[in-house]
C-alpha cells in the first residue's frame, strides 16, 4: 500500500510539473503584446487582492473557519458563483 501511495504522489507531481511546463511553453509562444497584456492582467489581480486584504475581505483557507459576513445593503451584491459548465 505504501508503494501505491508513493506512486500516486509521484504521478501527481509529474502531472503538476508537466502542466507548469505547458504553461511556460504557451507563454513563450505569445507575442510581446500578448505577454504584456497577460502581465498587466496579473498585476490587476494582485492589486485587487491587496485592496481586499487592506479591507479585511481576503482570508486564507486556513484562517478563521467562520463564514464570511453577509454583504450589507450599502455594498453591491455578490456575483453569482462560478459555473465551470458555462
JOGICOR-V193724 format. One record per residue. N is the residue number from 1. RES is the residue in one small letter. SS is DSSP state (A for helix, B for strand, O for the rest). PHI is phi in radians with two decimals (* if undefined). OMEGA is omega in radians with two decimals (none if undefined). Layout:
BEGIN
n-><N;N>
res-><RES;RES>
ss-><SS;SS>
phi-><PHI;PHI>
omega-><OMEGA;OMEGA>
END
This chain:
BEGIN
n-><1;2;3;4;5;6;7;8;9;10;11;12;13;14;15;16;17;18;19;20;21;22;23;24;25;26;27;28;29;30;31;32;33;34;35;36;37;38;39;40;41;42;43;44;45;46;47;48;49;50;51;52;53;54;55;56;57;58;59;60;61;62;63;64;65;66;67;68;69;70;71;72;73;74;75;76;77;78;79;80;81;82;83;84;85;86>
res-><x;x;x;x;x;x;x;x;x;x;x;x;x;x;x;x;x;x;x;x;x;x;x;x;x;x;x;x;x;x;x;x;x;x;x;x;x;x;x;x;x;x;x;x;x;x;x;x;x;x;x;x;x;x;x;x;x;x;x;x;x;x;x;x;x;x;x;x;x;x;x;x;x;x;x;x;x;x;x;x;x;x;x;x;x;x>
ss-><O;A;A;A;A;A;A;A;A;A;A;A;A;A;A;A;A;A;A;A;A;A;A;A;A;A;A;A;A;O;O;A;A;A;A;A;A;A;A;A;A;A;A;A;A;A;A;A;A;A;A;A;A;A;O;O;O;O;O;O;O;O;O;O;O;O;O;O;O;O;O;O;O;O;O;O;O;O;O;O;O;O;O;O;O;O>
phi-><*;-1.11;-1.23;-1.16;-1.12;-1.12;-1.12;-1.11;-1.09;-1.09;-1.12;-1.10;-1.07;-1.11;-1.12;-1.11;-1.10;-1.13;-1.10;-1.05;-1.13;-1.16;-1.14;-1.14;-1.09;-1.10;-1.05;-1.12;-1.37;-1.28;-1.25;-1.03;-1.04;-1.13;-1.12;-1.11;-1.12;-1.12;-1.15;-1.09;-1.10;-1.12;-1.14;-1.07;-1.11;-1.05;-1.07;-1.13;-1.09;-1.11;-1.07;-1.08;-1.12;-1.12;-1.56;1.35;-1.57;-1.81;-2.25;-1.48;-1.12;-1.56;-1.33;-0.81;-1.33;-1.17;-1.17;-1.09;-1.22;-1.18;-1.19;-1.38;-1.18;-1.33;-1.71;-1.19;-1.16;-1.21;-1.20;-1.13;-1.07;-1.17;-2.06;-1.17;-1.49;-1.65>
omega-><3.14;3.14;3.10;3.11;3.10;3.12;3.10;3.11;3.11;3.14;3.10;3.14;3.12;3.12;3.12;3.14;3.12;3.10;3.13;3.12;3.12;3.09;3.10;3.09;3.13;-3.14;3.14;-3.12;-3.10;3.03;3.13;3.11;3.14;3.09;3.13;3.11;3.11;3.14;3.09;3.10;3.09;3.11;3.08;3.12;3.12;3.12;3.13;3.09;3.11;3.08;-3.13;3.14;3.14;-3.14;-3.13;-3.12;-3.04;3.10;3.05;-3.12;-3.12;3.14;-3.12;-3.08;3.14;-3.13;3.12;-3.12;-3.12;3.13;3.11;-3.11;-3.14;-3.12;3.06;3.13;3.12;3.09;3.11;3.14;-3.14;3.09;-3.09;-3.10;-3.14;none>
END
